[in-house]
C-alpha cells in the first residue's frame, strides 16, 4: 500500500513539474515576441528616468521606440521618426538614476507565430548536374 501511495505521489509531482515547465516556456515565447515587436517600433511605450535621490522625473519619452543598455551605463533609445529615418538618444545611468518602461496599449502578439524572410540578393544561384 505504501508503495502505491509513493507511485501516485511521484506521478503527481511529475505532472505538476510538466505544467510548470510548459508555462515557463509559453511566457518566454510571449516575452520574446513582445520584445521583437517593440524593437520593430510596433509597441507604444512610455519611458521615465527618475532621479532616485530626489524622487523627481528627469526625462520622459512617449512613442514607439527600441531601448537597450550599453556597456558604458547608457540607455540607448532609438526612435523611428519617419519611414527609414531614425534618431538615437542616450541617457546616462548611474547609482542615482533609474528608469521605468510602460507598455501603453498592450501588445497583440501570437505565441506561436514566427516569420521567415529570404533576401533574394543573398541567395547564391546554383545548378544541379546529373551525370549518366
C-alpha positions in Angstrom: 0.0 0.0 0.0 2.8 2.4 0.9 4.4 1.7 -2.5 1.2 2.6 -4.4 1.0 5.9 -2.4 4.6 6.7 -3.3 4.0 6.0 -7.0 0.8 8.2 -7.0 2.8 10.9 -5.2 5.6 10.7 -7.8 3.1 10.9 -10.7 1.5 14.0 -9.2 4.9 15.6 -8.7 6.0 14.8 -12.3 2.7 16.1 -13.7 2.9 19.4 -11.8 6.5 19.8 -13.0 5.4 19.4 -16.6 2.7 22.1 -16.1 5.2 24.4 -14.6 7.8 23.9 -17.3 5.2 24.3 -20.1 4.0 27.6 -18.5 7.5 29.0 -18.4 8.2 28.3 -22.0 4.9 29.9 -23.0 5.8 33.1 -21.1 9.3 33.0 -22.7 7.8 32.9 -26.2 5.3 35.7 -25.5 8.0 37.8 -23.9 10.4 37.3 -26.8 7.6 38.2 -29.3 6.7 41.4 -27.4 10.4 42.3 -27.4 10.7 41.8 -31.1 7.5 43.9 -31.8 8.9 46.7 -29.6 12.3 46.6 -31.4 10.4 46.9 -34.7 8.7 50.1 -33.5 5.2 48.5 -33.2 4.6 49.0 -29.5 3.7 52.3 -28.0 5.5 52.8 -24.7 6.5 55.5 -22.2 9.9 55.6 -20.6 10.5 57.7 -17.5 14.0 58.3 -16.0 13.8 59.1 -12.3 16.4 60.8 -10.0 16.3 58.3 -7.1 17.8 60.8 -4.7 15.1 63.5 -5.2 12.3 61.2 -6.5 11.8 63.6 -9.4 11.4 62.5 -13.0 14.2 64.0 -15.2 13.3 62.5 -18.6 10.2 61.2 -20.3 9.6 59.9 -23.8 6.4 58.5 -25.2 6.1 56.7 -28.6 7.3 53.7 -30.5 11.0 53.1 -29.7 13.6 50.5 -29.0 15.7 50.5 -25.9 18.8 48.8 -24.7 21.5 49.3 -22.1 25.1 49.5 -23.4 28.4 48.7 -21.7 29.1 52.3 -20.7 26.0 52.6 -18.4 23.9 54.4 -21.0 20.4 53.7 -22.0 20.1 53.8 -25.8 16.7 54.8 -27.2 16.2 54.5 -30.9 13.1 56.1 -32.5 11.8 55.8 -36.0 10.7 59.4 -36.9 9.5 58.6 -40.4 9.9 55.8 -42.8 13.6 54.9 -43.0 14.8 57.7 -40.7 15.9 57.1 -37.1 17.1 59.1 -34.1 19.2 57.7 -31.3 19.1 59.2 -27.8 21.4 58.4 -24.9 20.6 58.6 -21.2 23.5 58.2 -18.8 22.5 55.9 -15.9 24.3 55.9 -12.5 23.6 54.8 -8.9 21.1 57.8 -8.5 19.0 57.2 -11.6 16.6 54.5 -12.6 14.1 54.1 -15.4 10.7 52.6 -15.9 9.2 51.5 -19.3 5.4 51.2 -19.5 3.6 49.5 -22.4 0.8 51.9 -23.1 -1.5 49.9 -25.4 -0.7 46.3 -24.7 0.8 44.0 -27.4 -1.1 41.8 -29.7 1.4 39.1 -30.4 0.8 35.4 -31.2 2.7 33.0 -29.1 3.1 30.5 -31.9 3.8 33.0 -34.7 7.1 33.2 -36.5 8.3 34.6 -39.8 11.0 33.6 -42.2 12.3 36.2 -44.6 14.5 35.3 -47.5 16.6 38.1 -49.0 16.9 37.3 -52.7 20.2 39.1 -53.1 21.8 36.8 -50.5 20.8 33.5 -52.3 23.6 32.3 -54.5 22.2 30.5 -57.6 23.4 27.0 -58.3 22.9 24.4 -60.9 22.3 20.7 -60.5 24.1 18.5 -62.9 23.1 14.8 -63.3 25.9 12.6 -64.7 24.8 9.5 -66.6 
